[in-house]
Amino acid sequence: MFAWLRQSKLKPKQIKQPKLKNFVLVFFLTIAAYLLFAFPAVALETTTEEAIYIDYQEDFKVSHPNFFDLLPTGNLLICRVGYQKPAVAEVTLDGQEVWSFSGIQANSALRLANGNYLLADSGAPGPPYIPRVCEVSPQGNIVWEYRFSSLAQAPRYAERLANGNTLITLPFKVIEVTPAKKVVWSYGWGKPVPPGVPGYLACPVNATRQANGNTLVVDHGLIGGRVFELTPQKQIVWQYGAGTYPRLEPTSKEPASKPGYLKQPVYVVKLPDGNALISDLGTQALITVSRDGKLINTVSWRSSLTALPVLNQWWARPLTPEKVLVAFTLTSLRSRILSLNLEKQQNTA
């Protein structure tokens, strides 16, 4: 705006009175402020080869996007959690809410092929105060539900399998449940056990079934995480991360990705070439790992957020080895979901 004033044909003598000059500045500043704050959610598009560049902002200050999914339509499905007005909502990139289910502290939400929504409800703070996985119709009706007896079993992630069963990630266990609510497969003890015990899970956050029948598990961990692939017979055939993380040097001021280690993994996808792409929230990086468990490259998004007043980062969804969607809250307490196009970096650690 100030550059426009400098480049305009107006000369200083044409604005003789200081009051008139101040009026012009205030007028344009008012217009700029209105455009900035009147629309809390915006979508920006660039000519990238892979996808739309997304910059989605919410005006909520009492909740944050614990989990989100990018739908094929381009809409975002957001789990808003917090002490007031928790809900799952589907929104367009310009901020229009097209569907919502309120009173639920959801840890994950996916839209199914039949148009319904599969929600992993932690069980608080609203009725029925019971952790559950439920399938909800667009009209808000619960058409299927699997309940747990204790808040200690609050589900963290759920997905619908091709066979109609539901794969559910719990704090210390992964289970597969039929539509008739029968558990037909599980991994883990359902309680804390010492590391090294077969079936040990420290803090799993999601498990996804692969086309070959194996299951990819993301264990967020306590002092370091891991990602591993299980056969139906519960044998680990691939793993990255040790469940621990090396201490940083005292002089280090920011997290550093260490080959062979994961700090706080939150999601993994298998790429068409068989490699695994892991989003590690602890090191703020996308990590590509080969089929034989070797580090290929690490791409950080830390520097991409240095200009933003970020208070907390909640979840990260990898799209490609150089593109990630990150949900975070600003110091203003407003939330934002941003698509970052990152520069490929070879890991030199």
C-alpha positions in Angstrom: 0.0 0.0 0.0 2.8 2.4 0.9 4.6 1.4 -2.3 1.5 2.4 -4.2 1.4 5.8 -2.6 5.1 6.3 -3.6 4.5 5.2 -7.1 1.4 7.2 -7.7 1.3 10.4 -9.7 0.3 12.4 -6.6 2.9 15.0 -5.7 3.5 16.3 -2.1 2.0 19.7 -3.0 -1.3 18.0 -4.0 -1.7 16.9 -0.3 -1.1 20.1 1.4 -2.8 19.5 4.7 -1.4 16.9 7.1 -5.0 16.0 8.1 -5.8 15.0 4.5 -2.7 12.9 4.3 -3.5 11.1 7.5 -7.0 10.5 6.3 -5.8 8.8 3.1 -3.4 6.5 5.2 -6.1 5.6 7.7 -8.6 4.9 4.9 -6.3 2.4 3.2 -5.2 0.8 6.5 -8.9 0.3 7.4 -9.6 -1.4 4.1 -6.6 -3.6 4.5 -7.5 -4.6 8.0 -11.0 -5.4 7.0 -9.9 -7.7 4.2 -7.4 -9.4 6.6 -9.8 -10.1 9.5 -13.3 -10.2 7.9 -12.6 -13.6 6.3 -11.0 -16.0 8.8 -10.5 -18.8 6.3 -8.9 -18.4 2.9 -7.6 -20.7 0.2 -4.7 -19.8 -2.0 -3.9 -21.5 -5.2 -0.6 -21.6 -7.0 0.6 -23.3 -10.1 2.3 -26.3 -8.4 2.5 -29.5 -10.3 1.1 -31.7 -7.5 -1.8 -30.0 -5.6 -3.5 -26.9 -4.4 -1.6 -24.8 -1.9 -3.8 -24.6 1.1 -3.9 -21.9 3.8 -6.9 -22.5 5.9 -7.5 -20.4 9.1 -10.1 -20.7 11.8 -11.4 -18.0 14.1 -12.0 -20.5 17.0 -10.1 -19.7 20.1 -11.6 -22.4 22.4 -10.6 -25.5 20.2 -7.9 -26.6 17.9 -7.5 -29.2 15.1 -6.3 -32.3 16.8 -6.6 -34.3 13.6 -7.7 -33.5 10.1 -8.2 -35.2 6.7 -8.1 -33.7 3.2 -11.1 -35.1 1.3 -11.2 -35.9 -2.4 -13.5 -32.9 -2.9 -10.9 -30.6 -1.5 -12.8 -30.0 1.7 -11.1 -30.5 5.1 -12.6 -32.8 7.8 -11.4 -31.4 11.1 -11.6 -32.8 14.7 -12.0 -29.7 16.8 -11.1 -30.5 20.4 -11.1 -28.2 23.4 -12.9 -27.3 26.6 -15.8 -25.6 24.7 -17.8 -26.6 21.6 -15.8 -29.7 20.5 -17.0 -31.1 17.2 -16.1 -32.8 14.0 -16.7 -30.5 11.0 -16.3 -30.7 7.3 -15.4 -27.3 5.9 -14.7 -25.8 2.5 -11.4 -24.0 2.1 -13.1 -20.7 2.2 -14.5 -21.5 5.7 -18.0 -22.7 4.9 -19.1 -25.5 7.2 -21.0 -28.1 5.2 -21.4 -30.8 8.0 -20.7 -31.1 11.7 -21.3 -33.4 14.6 -20.9 -31.7 17.9 -20.3 -32.7 21.5 -17.5 -35.1 20.6 -13.8 -35.0 21.4 -12.7 -37.0 18.4 -9.1 -38.2 17.9 -9.7 -39.1 14.3 -12.4 -38.7 11.6 -12.6 -40.2 8.1 -15.3 -40.0 5.5 -16.4 -43.4 4.2 -17.2 -44.4 0.6 -20.9 -44.5 1.5 -20.8 -40.9 2.5 -20.9 -41.5 6.3 -18.3 -40.5 8.8 -16.2 -42.8 11.0 -15.2 -41.1 14.2 -12.9 -42.2 17.0 -14.4 -40.5 20.1 -12.3 -40.2 23.3 -15.4 -40.2 25.4 -15.2 -36.7 27.0 -16.6 -34.2 27.7 -20.1 -34.9 26.3 -22.7 -37.7 26.5 -22.4 -40.6 26.6 -19.1 -40.0 28.3 -18.0 -43.4 27.0 -15.1 -43.9 24.5 -16.3 -45.4 21.3 -15.9 -45.6 17.5 -19.0 -44.6 15.7 -20.3 -44.3 12.1 -22.4 -41.2 11.7 -24.7 -40.4 8.7 -24.7 -37.0 7.0 -28.0 -36.4 8.9 -26.2 -36.9 12.2 -27.6 -40.4 13.0 -25.3 -43.0 14.6 -25.7 -46.1 12.4 -22.9 -48.2 14.0 -21.1 -48.0 17.3 -18.4 -49.9 19.2 -18.0 -48.8 22.8 -15.3 -49.3 25.3 -15.7 -49.7 29.1 -13.0 -47.3 30.3 -11.6 -43.9 29.4 -8.2 -45.7 29.5 -9.3 -47.4 26.3 -10.1 -44.2 24.4 -9.6 -44.9 20.7 -7.0 -42.8 18.9 -7.7 -43.8 15.3 -10.1 -45.9 13.3 -10.4 -46.9 9.7 -12.9 -49.0 7.8 -11.4 -51.9 6.0 -12.3 -53.3 2.5 -13.8 -56.4 4.2 -16.2 -54.2 6.1 -14.4 -54.6 9.4 -13.0 -51.6 11.4 -9.4 -51.3 12.5 -9.1 -49.4 15.8 -6.0 -48.1 17.4 -6.2 -48.0 21.3 -3.6 -46.7 23.8 -1.8 -50.1 24.1 -3.5 -52.2 21.5 -4.7 -52.5 17.9 -7.9 -54.4 17.2 -10.0 -55.4 14.2 -13.7 -55.5 14.8 -16.5 -57.0 12.6 -19.8 -55.2 11.9 -21.3 -57.6 14.5 -18.7 -56.2 17.0 -16.6 -59.3 17.3 -12.8 -58.8 17.6 -11.1 -61.0 15.0 -7.5 -59.7 15.1 -5.5 -57.8 17.6 -1.9 -56.8 18.4 -0.7 -55.6 21.8 -1.5 -56.2 25.4 -4.0 -53.5 26.1 -1.9 -52.3 29.0 1.7 -51.2 29.7 4.3 -53.9 29.4 8.2 -53.7 29.4 9.9 -52.8 26.2 11.1 -55.9 24.3 8.1 -58.0 25.2 6.4 -59.3 22.0 3.4 -57.0 21.3 4.9 -54.1 23.2 3.3 -50.7 22.3 4.3 -47.5 24.1 1.8 -45.0 22.7 0.4 -46.0 19.3 -1.5 -43.2 17.5 -2.7 -45.0 14.3 -2.6 -48.3 12.4 -3.5 -48.7 8.8 -4.1 -51.9 6.8 -2.1 -52.3 3.6 -3.1 -53.9 0.3 -0.9 -56.9 1.1 -2.8 -57.6 4.3 -0.1 -56.3 6.6 -0.7 -53.5 9.1 1.4 -50.3 9.4 1.6 -49.1 13.0 2.8 -45.7 14.2 3.9 -45.8 17.8 4.4 -42.2 18.9 6.4 -43.5 21.9 7.3 -41.8 25.1 11.0 -40.8 24.6 11.1 -41.7 21.0 8.9 -43.5 18.5 8.9 -46.1 15.8 6.9 -47.2 12.7 6.7 -50.8 11.9 4.8 -53.3 9.6 3.1 -56.4 10.9 2.0 -59.5 9.1 -1.4 -61.0 9.9 0.6 -63.5 12.0 1.9 -60.5 14.1 5.5 -60.7 12.8 7.4 -57.4 12.4 8.8 -57.5 8.8 9.8 -53.8 8.6 10.6 -51.2 11.2 12.1 -47.7 11.4 12.9 -46.0 14.8 14.0 -47.6 18.0 11.5 -46.3 20.5 14.1 -44.0 22.0 15.8 -40.8 20.9 19.4 -39.6 21.4 19.9 -36.6 23.7 20.6 -33.4 21.9 23.9 -31.6 22.5 23.6 -28.9 25.2 24.4 -26.3 22.6 21.6 -27.4 20.2 18.7 -25.0 20.0 16.4 -26.9 17.7 15.4 -30.5 17.1 17.6 -32.5 14.8 16.6 -35.6 12.9 18.9 -38.5 13.6 19.3 -41.4 11.1 17.6 -44.5 12.5 15.5 -42.6 15.0 12.1 -41.0 15.2 11.2 -38.4 17.9 7.4 -38.1 17.7 6.0 -39.9 14.6 2.3 -39.2 13.9 1.6 -40.6 10.5 3.0 -42.9 7.7 2.1 -43.6 4.2 3.6 -46.2 1.8 4.7 -44.6 -1.5 4.1 -46.3 -4.9 7.8 -47.3 -5.0 7.4 -49.2 -1.7 9.3 -46.6 0.4 7.6 -45.2 3.5 7.0 -41.5 4.1 6.8 -40.6 7.8 5.8 -37.3 9.4 7.7 -36.8 12.6 6.2 -33.9 14.6 9.1 -34.0 17.1 11.7 -33.0 14.5 9.2 -31.2 12.3 10.3 -33.2 9.3 9.2 -35.6 6.5 11.4 -38.7 6.5 11.6 -41.1 3.6 12.7 -44.6 4.4 13.5 -47.4 2.0 11.9 -50.9 2.0 15.0 -52.3 3.8 14.7 -49.7 6.5 17.4 -47.3 5.4 17.1 -43.5 5.5 16.7 -41.9 2.1 16.2 -38.3 2.9 14.8 -35.9 5.5 12.9 -32.7 4.6 12.3 -30.2 7.4 9.4 -27.7 7.7 10.8 -25.9 10.7 12.2 -23.0 8.7 9.0 -22.6 6.8 7.2 -21.6 10.0 9.8 -19.3 11.5 8.0 -16.2 10.3 4.7 -17.3 12.0 3.9 -16.9 15.7 3.3 -20.6 16.2 2.2 -21.7 19.7 1.6 -25.4 19.2 1.8 -27.9 16.3 -0.8 -30.7 16.5 -0.7 -33.0 13.5 1.1 -33.3 10.2 -0.1 -35.2 7.1 2.4 -36.0 4.4 1.2 -35.6 0.8 4.5 -36.1 -1.1 8.2 -36.4 0.0 8.3 -32.6 -0.4 4.8 -31.5 0.6 3.1 -31.6 4.0 -0.1 -30.4 5.6 0.5 -29.1 9.2 -2.1 -28.1 11.8 -1.0 -25.6 14.4 -2.3 -22.9 16.7 -0.9 -19.3 16.7 -0.2 -17.2 19.7 -3.5 -15.4 18.9 -5.1 -18.9 19.8 -6.5 -19.1 16.2 -5.8 -22.3 14.4 -4.4 -22.8 11.0 -3.8 -25.7 8.5 -1.1 -24.9 6.0 0.2 -26.8 3.1 4.0 -26.4 2.8 6.0 -27.0 -0.3 9.5 -28.0 1.0 12.9 -28.0 -0.6 14.3 -31.5 -0.8 17.3 -31.9 1.5 19.6 -34.9 1.7 20.2 -35.9 5.3 23.7 -35.2 6.5 23.3 -36.0 10.2 
